[in-house]
Amino acid sequence: MSSRIDSPAAYIIVLVILLLLTCLTVGISFFPLDRDWHLFFGLAIGVCKASLVALFYMHLIHSRAGVWSVVCVSIFWLTVVLGALTYVDYVTRSWIPYVPGH
């Protein structure tokens, strides 16, 4: 039972889109933008590419609701943990005195 999403043409189209997004990432890096805009565009393009890879190459587009719930919970906890670790790192940087040479 194959659908149009499982056809080789669909995988080639997704590959071309991924390559175009990679070229777009490299192209944006040459624009004289503010640091925050480079970060925003880089992360936005990265999320789009990761979504395409997960949906098509990891076959999440055909997965059951249980698999989708595991993916959503994993992404949620990854965001919580990375956010908490980043916040703790930012807050505690001033606790360690500056030591020259280290």
Biopython code that builds the backbone (N, CA, C, O; Angstrom):
import numpy as np
from Bio.PDB.StructureBuilder import StructureBuilder

atoms = [
    (1, "MET", "N", (0.842, -1.165, 0.000)),
    (1, "MET", "CA", (0.000, 0.000, 0.000)),
    (1, "MET", "C", (0.892, 1.233, 0.000)),
    (1, "MET", "O", (1.263, 1.734, 1.062)),
    (2, "SER", "N", (1.225, 1.709, -1.147)),
    (2, "SER", "CA", (2.098, 2.863, -1.293)),
    (2, "SER", "C", (1.274, 4.079, -1.703)),
    (2, "SER", "O", (0.332, 3.979, -2.489)),
    (3, "SER", "N", (1.646, 5.205, -1.162)),
    (3, "SER", "CA", (0.956, 6.440, -1.520)),
    (3, "SER", "C", (1.910, 7.357, -2.257)),
    (3, "SER", "O", (3.072, 7.016, -2.479)),
    (4, "ARG", "N", (1.419, 8.506, -2.629)),
    (4, "ARG", "CA", (2.253, 9.449, -3.367)),
    (4, "ARG", "C", (3.396, 9.980, -2.511)),
    (4, "ARG", "O", (4.432, 10.380, -3.043)),
    (5, "ILE", "N", (3.221, 9.988, -1.198)),
    (5, "ILE", "CA", (4.271, 10.494, -0.311)),
    (5, "ILE", "C", (5.445, 9.523, -0.262)),
    (5, "ILE", "O", (6.578, 9.950, -0.044)),
    (6, "ASP", "N", (5.205, 8.229, -0.458)),
    (6, "ASP", "CA", (6.262, 7.226, -0.406)),
    (6, "ASP", "C", (6.981, 7.032, -1.737)),
    (6, "ASP", "O", (7.897, 6.214, -1.820)),
    (7, "SER", "N", (6.601, 7.742, -2.753)),
    (7, "SER", "CA", (7.218, 7.547, -4.064)),
    (7, "SER", "C", (8.623, 8.143, -4.088)),
    (7, "SER", "O", (8.918, 9.075, -3.339)),
    (8, "PRO", "N", (9.481, 7.612, -4.939)),
    (8, "PRO", "CA", (10.829, 8.163, -5.055)),
    (8, "PRO", "C", (10.841, 9.638, -5.473)),
    (8, "PRO", "O", (11.734, 10.387, -5.076)),
    (9, "ALA", "N", (9.861, 10.050, -6.265)),
    (9, "ALA", "CA", (9.802, 11.458, -6.672)),
    (9, "ALA", "C", (9.603, 12.369, -5.468)),
    (9, "ALA", "O", (10.164, 13.464, -5.425)),
    (10, "ALA", "N", (8.814, 11.933, -4.491)),
    (10, "ALA", "CA", (8.594, 12.741, -3.295)),
    (10, "ALA", "C", (9.888, 12.897, -2.503)),
    (10, "ALA", "O", (10.170, 13.977, -1.984)),
    (11, "TYR", "N", (10.676, 11.828, -2.405)),
    (11, "TYR", "CA", (11.951, 11.906, -1.698)),
    (11, "TYR", "C", (12.938, 12.821, -2.430)),
    (11, "TYR", "O", (13.697, 13.549, -1.791)),
    (12, "ILE", "N", (12.928, 12.787, -3.728)),
    (12, "ILE", "CA", (13.805, 13.665, -4.507)),
    (12, "ILE", "C", (13.386, 15.119, -4.334)),
    (12, "ILE", "O", (14.237, 16.001, -4.216)),
    (13, "ILE", "N", (12.078, 15.375, -4.318)),
    (13, "ILE", "CA", (11.592, 16.745, -4.108)),
    (13, "ILE", "C", (12.002, 17.251, -2.724)),
    (13, "ILE", "O", (12.435, 18.394, -2.582)),
    (14, "VAL", "N", (11.866, 16.399, -1.708)),
    (14, "VAL", "CA", (12.275, 16.797, -0.361)),
    (14, "VAL", "C", (13.780, 17.037, -0.314)),
    (14, "VAL", "O", (14.235, 17.974, 0.342)),
    (15, "LEU", "N", (14.555, 16.204, -0.999)),
    (15, "LEU", "CA", (15.999, 16.403, -1.063)),
    (15, "LEU", "C", (16.343, 17.738, -1.706)),
    (15, "LEU", "O", (17.209, 18.458, -1.208)),
    (16, "VAL", "N", (15.685, 18.075, -2.794)),
    (16, "VAL", "CA", (15.944, 19.351, -3.467)),
    (16, "VAL", "C", (15.579, 20.521, -2.553)),
    (16, "VAL", "O", (16.302, 21.517, -2.498)),
    (17, "ILE", "N", (14.462, 20.402, -1.838)),
    (17, "ILE", "CA", (14.067, 21.464, -0.901)),
    (17, "ILE", "C", (15.106, 21.608, 0.209)),
    (17, "ILE", "O", (15.449, 22.727, 0.590)),
    (18, "LEU", "N", (15.609, 20.490, 0.730)),
    (18, "LEU", "CA", (16.644, 20.548, 1.762)),
    (18, "LEU", "C", (17.920, 21.203, 1.240)),
    (18, "LEU", "O", (18.551, 21.986, 1.950)),
    (19, "LEU", "N", (18.299, 20.888, 0.009)),
    (19, "LEU", "CA", (19.481, 21.509, -0.582)),
    (19, "LEU", "C", (19.274, 23.003, -0.797)),
    (19, "LEU", "O", (20.190, 23.793, -0.567)),
    (20, "LEU", "N", (18.088, 23.397, -1.231)),
    (20, "LEU", "CA", (17.790, 24.818, -1.411)),
    (20, "LEU", "C", (17.803, 25.562, -0.074)),
    (20, "LEU", "O", (18.290, 26.690, 0.005)),
    (21, "LEU", "N", (17.272, 24.938, 0.965)),
    (21, "LEU", "CA", (17.313, 25.566, 2.280)),
    (21, "LEU", "C", (18.739, 25.695, 2.804)),
    (21, "LEU", "O", (19.071, 26.670, 3.479)),
    (22, "THR", "N", (19.584, 24.709, 2.493)),
    (22, "THR", "CA", (20.993, 24.806, 2.875)),
    (22, "THR", "C", (21.673, 25.954, 2.146)),
    (22, "THR", "O", (22.440, 26.708, 2.744)),
    (23, "CYS", "N", (21.389, 26.088, 0.840)),
    (23, "CYS", "CA", (21.942, 27.211, 0.074)),
    (23, "CYS", "C", (21.419, 28.548, 0.606)),
    (23, "CYS", "O", (22.149, 29.539, 0.636)),
    (24, "LEU", "N", (20.161, 28.568, 1.022)),
    (24, "LEU", "CA", (19.588, 29.783, 1.595)),
    (24, "LEU", "C", (20.283, 30.144, 2.908)),
    (24, "LEU", "O", (20.529, 31.320, 3.176)),
    (25, "THR", "N", (20.596, 29.153, 3.714)),
    (25, "THR", "CA", (21.313, 29.395, 4.966)),
    (25, "THR", "C", (22.681, 30.007, 4.694)),
    (25, "THR", "O", (23.075, 30.976, 5.343)),
    (26, "VAL", "N", (23.400, 29.441, 3.735)),
    (26, "VAL", "CA", (24.717, 29.970, 3.388)),
    (26, "VAL", "C", (24.582, 31.373, 2.796)),
    (26, "VAL", "O", (25.383, 32.255, 3.108)),
    (27, "GLY", "N", (23.581, 31.584, 1.948)),
    (27, "GLY", "CA", (23.378, 32.895, 1.339)),
    (27, "GLY", "C", (23.054, 33.967, 2.359)),
    (27, "GLY", "O", (23.560, 35.086, 2.263)),
    (28, "ILE", "N", (22.221, 33.643, 3.331)),
    (28, "ILE", "CA", (21.867, 34.624, 4.362)),
    (28, "ILE", "C", (23.073, 34.985, 5.212)),
    (28, "ILE", "O", (23.150, 36.097, 5.735)),
    (29, "SER", "N", (24.009, 34.065, 5.354)),
    (29, "SER", "CA", (25.187, 34.357, 6.176)),
    (29, "SER", "C", (26.046, 35.469, 5.583)),
    (29, "SER", "O", (26.836, 36.081, 6.302)),
    (30, "PHE", "N", (25.909, 35.740, 4.297)),
    (30, "PHE", "CA", (26.691, 36.800, 3.667)),
    (30, "PHE", "C", (26.012, 38.161, 3.724)),
    (30, "PHE", "O", (26.641, 39.171, 3.410)),
    (31, "PHE", "N", (24.730, 38.212, 4.122)),
    (31, "PHE", "CA", (24.038, 39.491, 4.223)),
    (31, "PHE", "C", (24.500, 40.236, 5.472)),
    (31, "PHE", "O", (24.724, 39.620, 6.513)),
    (32, "PRO", "N", (24.642, 41.549, 5.374)),
    (32, "PRO", "CA", (25.062, 42.329, 6.550)),
    (32, "PRO", "C", (23.882, 42.585, 7.493)),
    (32, "PRO", "O", (23.366, 43.700, 7.562)),
    (33, "LEU", "N", (23.468, 41.565, 8.201)),
    (33, "LEU", "CA", (22.357, 41.675, 9.133)),
    (33, "LEU", "C", (22.880, 41.731, 10.560)),
    (33, "LEU", "O", (24.039, 41.418, 10.828)),
    (34, "ASP", "N", (22.001, 42.137, 11.469)),
    (34, "ASP", "CA", (22.323, 42.122, 12.883)),
    (34, "ASP", "C", (22.506, 40.680, 13.340)),
    (34, "ASP", "O", (21.956, 39.755, 12.742)),
    (35, "ARG", "N", (23.272, 40.498, 14.389)),
    (35, "ARG", "CA", (23.554, 39.156, 14.906)),
    (35, "ARG", "C", (22.269, 38.410, 15.266)),
    (35, "ARG", "O", (22.157, 37.210, 15.018)),
    (36, "ASP", "N", (21.308, 39.114, 15.846)),
    (36, "ASP", "CA", (20.058, 38.474, 16.246)),
    (36, "ASP", "C", (19.257, 37.988, 15.040)),
    (36, "ASP", "O", (18.609, 36.944, 15.105)),
    (37, "TRP", "N", (19.298, 38.740, 13.943)),
    (37, "TRP", "CA", (18.572, 38.311, 12.743)),
    (37, "TRP", "C", (19.221, 37.087, 12.111)),
    (37, "TRP", "O", (18.528, 36.203, 11.608)),
    (38, "HIS", "N", (20.556, 37.035, 12.136)),
    (38, "HIS", "CA", (21.234, 35.832, 11.637)),
    (38, "HIS", "C", (20.820, 34.617, 12.466)),
    (38, "HIS", "O", (20.560, 33.544, 11.922)),
    (39, "LEU", "N", (20.763, 34.793, 13.774)),
    (39, "LEU", "CA", (20.351, 33.709, 14.649)),
    (39, "LEU", "C", (18.913, 33.291, 14.360)),
    (39, "LEU", "O", (18.619, 32.099, 14.276)),
    (40, "PHE", "N", (18.020, 34.263, 14.207)),
    (40, "PHE", "CA", (16.617, 33.964, 13.935)),
    (40, "PHE", "C", (16.452, 33.197, 12.627)),
    (40, "PHE", "O", (15.788, 32.161, 12.596)),
    (41, "PHE", "N", (17.055, 33.702, 11.542)),
    (41, "PHE", "CA", (16.913, 33.041, 10.246)),
    (41, "PHE", "C", (17.571, 31.654, 10.245)),
    (41, "PHE", "O", (17.030, 30.708, 9.673)),
    (42, "GLY", "N", (18.725, 31.542, 10.879)),
    (42, "GLY", "CA", (19.396, 30.248, 10.947)),
    (42, "GLY", "C", (18.577, 29.205, 11.693)),
    (42, "GLY", "O", (18.465, 28.060, 11.254)),
    (43, "LEU", "N", (18.002, 29.609, 12.831)),
    (43, "LEU", "CA", (17.176, 28.669, 13.589)),
    (43, "LEU", "C", (15.880, 28.336, 12.867)),
    (43, "LEU", "O", (15.432, 27.190, 12.904)),
    (44, "ALA", "N", (15.272, 29.318, 12.212)),
    (44, "ALA", "CA", (14.027, 29.070, 11.481)),
    (44, "ALA", "C", (14.255, 28.089, 10.332)),
    (44, "ALA", "O", (13.464, 27.167, 10.134)),
    (45, "ILE", "N", (15.324, 28.286, 9.585)),
    (45, "ILE", "CA", (15.630, 27.378, 8.482)),
    (45, "ILE", "C", (16.003, 25.994, 9.020)),
    (45, "ILE", "O", (15.633, 24.979, 8.430)),
    (46, "GLY", "N", (16.728, 25.952, 10.129)),
    (46, "GLY", "CA", (17.089, 24.679, 10.740)),
    (46, "GLY", "C", (15.876, 23.891, 11.212)),
    (46, "GLY", "O", (15.827, 22.671, 11.058)),
    (47, "VAL", "N", (14.892, 24.587, 11.789)),
    (47, "VAL", "CA", (13.665, 23.912, 12.225)),
    (47, "VAL", "C", (12.905, 23.369, 11.014)),
    (47, "VAL", "O", (12.367, 22.262, 11.063)),
    (48, "CYS", "N", (12.860, 24.138, 9.937)),
    (48, "CYS", "CA", (12.186, 23.664, 8.715)),
    (48, "CYS", "C", (12.869, 22.415, 8.164)),
    (48, "CYS", "O", (12.195, 21.458, 7.780)),
    (49, "LYS", "N", (14.198, 22.418, 8.124)),
    (49, "LYS", "CA", (14.924, 21.262, 7.610)),
    (49, "LYS", "C", (14.754, 20.041, 8.515)),
    (49, "LYS", "O", (14.577, 18.925, 8.026)),
    (50, "ALA", "N", (14.807, 20.250, 9.821)),
    (50, "ALA", "CA", (14.629, 19.133, 10.749)),
    (50, "ALA", "C", (13.220, 18.561, 10.639)),
    (50, "ALA", "O", (13.031, 17.349, 10.737)),
    (51, "SER", "N", (12.231, 19.432, 10.435)),
    (51, "SER", "CA", (10.853, 18.957, 10.281)),
    (51, "SER", "C", (10.691, 18.127, 9.016)),
    (51, "SER", "O", (10.023, 17.093, 9.036)),
    (52, "LEU", "N", (11.284, 18.559, 7.934)),
    (52, "LEU", "CA", (11.202, 17.792, 6.689)),
    (52, "LEU", "C", (11.860, 16.423, 6.833)),
    (52, "LEU", "O", (11.321, 15.412, 6.383)),
    (53, "VAL", "N", (13.024, 16.405, 7.461)),
    (53, "VAL", "CA", (13.728, 15.132, 7.650)),
    (53, "VAL", "C", (12.900, 14.193, 8.529)),
    (53, "VAL", "O", (12.762, 13.010, 8.216)),
    (54, "ALA", "N", (12.352, 14.716, 9.623)),
    (54, "ALA", "CA", (11.569, 13.866, 10.521)),
    (54, "ALA", "C", (10.288, 13.381, 9.850)),
    (54, "ALA", "O", (9.924, 12.213, 9.989)),
    (55, "LEU", "N", (9.609, 14.251, 9.134)),
    (55, "LEU", "CA", (8.342, 13.866, 8.534)),
    (55, "LEU", "C", (8.504, 12.863, 7.405)),
    (55, "LEU", "O", (7.758, 11.886, 7.336)),
    (56, "PHE", "N", (9.459, 13.086, 6.525)),
    (56, "PHE", "CA", (9.559, 12.242, 5.338)),
    (56, "PHE", "C", (10.567, 11.108, 5.477)),
    (56, "PHE", "O", (10.229, 9.954, 5.209)),
    (57, "TYR", "N", (11.795, 11.409, 5.891)),
    (57, "TYR", "CA", (12.809, 10.366, 5.929)),
    (57, "TYR", "C", (12.682, 9.460, 7.155)),
    (57, "TYR", "O", (13.091, 8.300, 7.114)),
    (58, "MET", "N", (12.114, 9.987, 8.247)),
    (58, "MET", "CA", (11.881, 9.154, 9.426)),
    (58, "MET", "C", (10.455, 8.622, 9.458)),
    (58, "MET", "O", (10.058, 7.963, 10.419)),
    (59, "HIS", "N", (9.686, 8.902, 8.417)),
    (59, "HIS", "CA", (8.330, 8.392, 8.206)),
    (59, "HIS", "C", (7.352, 8.762, 9.322)),
    (59, "HIS", "O", (6.440, 7.995, 9.629)),
    (60, "LEU", "N", (7.539, 9.929, 9.923)),
    (60, "LEU", "CA", (6.592, 10.368, 10.944)),
    (60, "LEU", "C", (5.262, 10.799, 10.348)),
    (60, "LEU", "O", (4.253, 10.851, 11.051)),
    (61, "ILE", "N", (5.252, 11.103, 9.076)),
    (61, "ILE", "CA", (4.032, 11.564, 8.434)),
    (61, "ILE", "C", (2.965, 10.469, 8.408)),
    (61, "ILE", "O", (1.774, 10.767, 8.318)),
    (62, "HIS", "N", (3.384, 9.208, 8.487)),
    (62, "HIS", "CA", (2.447, 8.082, 8.483)),
    (62, "HIS", "C", (2.290, 7.440, 9.853)),
    (62, "HIS", "O", (1.621, 6.414, 9.973)),
    (63, "SER", "N", (2.886, 8.015, 10.882)),
    (63, "SER", "CA", (2.896, 7.377, 12.197)),
    (63, "SER", "C", (1.571, 7.519, 12.933)),
    (63, "SER", "O", (0.755, 8.392, 12.637)),
    (64, "ARG", "N", (1.388, 6.630, 13.901)),
    (64, "ARG", "CA", (0.194, 6.650, 14.735)),
    (64, "ARG", "C", (0.267, 7.778, 15.752)),
    (64, "ARG", "O", (1.301, 8.428, 15.903)),
    (65, "ALA", "N", (-0.841, 8.002, 16.445)),
    (65, "ALA", "CA", (-0.922, 9.082, 17.435)),
    (65, "ALA", "C", (0.036, 8.845, 18.607)),
    (65, "ALA", "O", (0.544, 9.804, 19.189)),
    (66, "GLY", "N", (0.284, 7.597, 18.952)),
    (66, "GLY", "CA", (1.211, 7.297, 20.044)),
    (66, "GLY", "C", (2.623, 7.755, 19.747)),
    (66, "GLY", "O", (3.306, 8.294, 20.618)),
    (67, "VAL", "N", (3.059, 7.542, 18.524)),
    (67, "VAL", "CA", (4.395, 7.985, 18.120)),
    (67, "VAL", "C", (4.469, 9.510, 18.127)),
    (67, "VAL", "O", (5.467, 10.084, 18.564)),
    (68, "TRP", "N", (3.417, 10.162, 17.645)),
    (68, "TRP", "CA", (3.386, 11.622, 17.637)),
    (68, "TRP", "C", (3.418, 12.179, 19.059)),
    (68, "TRP", "O", (4.055, 13.203, 19.305)),
    (69, "SER", "N", (2.746, 11.525, 19.985)),
    (69, "SER", "CA", (2.765, 12.004, 21.367)),
    (69, "SER", "C", (4.159, 11.868, 21.974)),
    (69, "SER", "O", (4.595, 12.746, 22.719)),
    (70, "VAL", "N", (4.860, 10.780, 21.666)),
    (70, "VAL", "CA", (6.225, 10.608, 22.156)),
    (70, "VAL", "C", (7.133, 11.687, 21.577)),
    (70, "VAL", "O", (7.963, 12.243, 22.297)),
    (71, "VAL", "N", (6.991, 11.988, 20.306)),
    (71, "VAL", "CA", (7.803, 13.030, 19.674)),
    (71, "VAL", "C", (7.524, 14.389, 20.308)),
    (71, "VAL", "O", (8.454, 15.135, 20.613)),
    (72, "CYS", "N", (6.257, 14.710, 20.507)),
    (72, "CYS", "CA", (5.897, 16.017, 21.091)),
    (72, "CYS", "C", (6.390, 16.149, 22.524)),
    (72, "CYS", "O", (6.906, 17.200, 22.904)),
    (73, "VAL", "N", (6.240, 15.093, 23.330)),
    (73, "VAL", "CA", (6.719, 15.135, 24.715)),
    (73, "VAL", "C", (8.243, 15.241, 24.742)),
    (73, "VAL", "O", (8.795, 15.958, 25.577)),
    (74, "SER", "N", (8.929, 14.539, 23.842)),
    (74, "SER", "CA", (10.392, 14.614, 23.790)),
    (74, "SER", "C", (10.859, 16.016, 23.427)),
    (74, "SER", "O", (11.805, 16.525, 24.027)),
    (75, "ILE", "N", (10.219, 16.636, 22.469)),
    (75, "ILE", "CA", (10.585, 17.999, 22.086)),
    (75, "ILE", "C", (10.301, 18.964, 23.232)),
    (75, "ILE", "O", (11.097, 19.867, 23.489)),
    (76, "PHE", "N", (9.179, 18.784, 23.923)),
    (76, "PHE", "CA", (8.857, 19.641, 25.061)),
    (76, "PHE", "C", (9.929, 19.545, 26.140)),
    (76, "PHE", "O", (10.426, 20.567, 26.614)),
    (77, "TRP", "N", (10.290, 18.319, 26.530)),
    (77, "TRP", "CA", (11.279, 18.174, 27.593)),
    (77, "TRP", "C", (12.669, 18.601, 27.157)),
    (77, "TRP", "O", (13.438, 19.103, 27.977)),
    (78, "LEU", "N", (13.006, 18.418, 25.905)),
    (78, "LEU", "CA", (14.280, 18.922, 25.408)),
    (78, "LEU", "C", (14.333, 20.441, 25.524)),
    (78, "LEU", "O", (15.353, 21.004, 25.921)),
    (79, "THR", "N", (13.234, 21.099, 25.178)),
    (79, "THR", "CA", (13.163, 22.546, 25.295)),
    (79, "THR", "C", (13.261, 22.978, 26.755)),
    (79, "THR", "O", (13.964, 23.941, 27.065)),
    (80, "VAL", "N", (12.577, 22.291, 27.645)),
    (80, "VAL", "CA", (12.626, 22.638, 29.070)),
    (80, "VAL", "C", (14.036, 22.464, 29.617)),
    (80, "VAL", "O", (14.552, 23.346, 30.303)),
    (81, "VAL", "N", (14.656, 21.339, 29.319)),
    (81, "VAL", "CA", (15.986, 21.065, 29.859)),
    (81, "VAL", "C", (17.013, 22.044, 29.289)),
    (81, "VAL", "O", (17.810, 22.608, 30.038)),
    (82, "LEU", "N", (17.000, 22.249, 27.978)),
    (82, "LEU", "CA", (17.963, 23.189, 27.405)),
    (82, "LEU", "C", (17.719, 24.617, 27.894)),
    (82, "LEU", "O", (18.669, 25.360, 28.142)),
    (83, "GLY", "N", (16.463, 24.997, 28.030)),
    (83, "GLY", "CA", (16.144, 26.330, 28.544)),
    (83, "GLY", "C", (16.591, 26.491, 29.979)),
    (83, "GLY", "O", (17.154, 27.523, 30.343)),
    (84, "ALA", "N", (16.346, 25.481, 30.799)),
    (84, "ALA", "CA", (16.752, 25.550, 32.202)),
    (84, "ALA", "C", (18.264, 25.571, 32.328)),
    (84, "ALA", "O", (18.805, 26.345, 33.118)),
    (85, "LEU", "N", (18.951, 24.741, 31.570)),
    (85, "LEU", "CA", (20.414, 24.735, 31.648)),
    (85, "LEU", "C", (21.007, 26.049, 31.155)),
    (85, "LEU", "O", (21.984, 26.537, 31.724)),
    (86, "THR", "N", (20.436, 26.619, 30.119)),
    (86, "THR", "CA", (20.915, 27.908, 29.632)),
    (86, "THR", "C", (20.693, 28.990, 30.675)),
    (86, "THR", "O", (21.573, 29.820, 30.904)),
    (87, "TYR", "N", (19.518, 28.989, 31.315)),
    (87, "TYR", "CA", (19.218, 29.985, 32.335)),
    (87, "TYR", "C", (20.152, 29.831, 33.536)),
    (87, "TYR", "O", (20.676, 30.823, 34.042)),
    (88, "VAL", "N", (20.361, 28.607, 33.990)),
    (88, "VAL", "CA", (21.247, 28.377, 35.132)),
    (88, "VAL", "C", (22.669, 28.802, 34.791)),
    (88, "VAL", "O", (23.349, 29.386, 35.634)),
    (89, "ASP", "N", (23.133, 28.526, 33.583)),
    (89, "ASP", "CA", (24.463, 28.947, 33.175)),
    (89, "ASP", "C", (24.568, 30.464, 33.162)),
    (89, "ASP", "O", (25.565, 31.024, 33.618)),
    (90, "TYR", "N", (23.556, 31.123, 32.647)),
    (90, "TYR", "CA", (23.565, 32.589, 32.572)),
    (90, "TYR", "C", (23.564, 33.214, 33.968)),
    (90, "TYR", "O", (24.271, 34.192, 34.212)),
    (91, "VAL", "N", (22.784, 32.658, 34.869)),
    (91, "VAL", "CA", (22.669, 33.220, 36.215)),
    (91, "VAL", "C", (23.929, 32.979, 37.033)),
    (91, "VAL", "O", (24.328, 33.854, 37.802)),
    (92, "THR", "N", (24.562, 31.830, 36.893)),
    (92, "THR", "CA", (25.684, 31.477, 37.762)),
    (92, "THR", "C", (27.045, 31.858, 37.204)),
    (92, "THR", "O", (28.055, 31.524, 37.823)),
    (93, "ARG", "N", (27.122, 32.526, 36.092)),
    (93, "ARG", "CA", (28.439, 32.894, 35.546)),
    (93, "ARG", "C", (29.197, 33.845, 36.453)),
    (93, "ARG", "O", (30.425, 33.783, 36.518)),
    (94, "SER", "N", (28.504, 34.711, 37.143)),
    (94, "SER", "CA", (29.191, 35.687, 38.002)),
    (94, "SER", "C", (29.580, 35.091, 39.350)),
    (94, "SER", "O", (30.273, 35.754, 40.122)),
    (95, "TRP", "N", (29.171, 33.894, 39.657)),
    (95, "TRP", "CA", (29.506, 33.293, 40.933)),
    (95, "TRP", "C", (30.973, 32.862, 41.005)),
    (95, "TRP", "O", (31.564, 32.845, 42.085)),
    (96, "ILE", "N", (31.555, 32.517, 39.866)),
    (96, "ILE", "CA", (32.938, 32.065, 39.837)),
    (96, "ILE", "C", (33.821, 33.288, 39.561)),
    (96, "ILE", "O", (33.641, 33.964, 38.549)),
    (97, "PRO", "N", (34.776, 33.574, 40.459)),
    (97, "PRO", "CA", (35.615, 34.752, 40.230)),
    (97, "PRO", "C", (36.541, 34.535, 39.020)),
    (97, "PRO", "O", (36.851, 33.405, 38.642)),
    (98, "TYR", "N", (36.958, 35.639, 38.443)),
    (98, "TYR", "CA", (37.852, 35.570, 37.292)),
    (98, "TYR", "C", (39.222, 35.116, 37.749)),
    (98, "TYR", "O", (39.780, 35.667, 38.699)),
    (99, "VAL", "N", (39.764, 34.119, 37.081)),
    (99, "VAL", "CA", (41.093, 33.611, 37.389)),
    (99, "VAL", "C", (41.936, 33.798, 36.142)),
    (99, "VAL", "O", (41.673, 33.157, 35.125)),
    (100, "PRO", "N", (42.946, 34.661, 36.193)),
    (100, "PRO", "CA", (43.787, 34.877, 35.004)),
    (100, "PRO", "C", (44.478, 33.582, 34.561)),
    (100, "PRO", "O", (44.972, 32.806, 35.380)),
    (101, "GLY", "N", (44.495, 33.382, 33.284)),
    (101, "GLY", "CA", (45.160, 32.203, 32.739)),
    (101, "GLY", "C", (44.273, 30.977, 32.670)),
    (101, "GLY", "O", (44.716, 29.930, 32.198)),
    (102, "HIS", "N", (43.056, 31.072, 33.118)),
    (102, "HIS", "CA", (42.168, 29.907, 33.104)),
    (102, "HIS", "C", (40.909, 30.231, 32.367)),
    (102, "HIS", "O", (40.029, 29.379, 32.243)),
]
sb = StructureBuilder()
sb.init_structure("model")
sb.init_model(0)
sb.init_chain("A")
sb.init_seg("    ")
for serial, (resi, resn, name, xyz) in enumerate(atoms, 1):
    if name == "N":
        sb.init_residue(resn, " ", resi, " ")
    sb.init_atom(name, np.array(xyz, "f"), 0.0, 1.0, " ", f" {name:<3s}", serial, name[0])
structure = sb.get_structure()
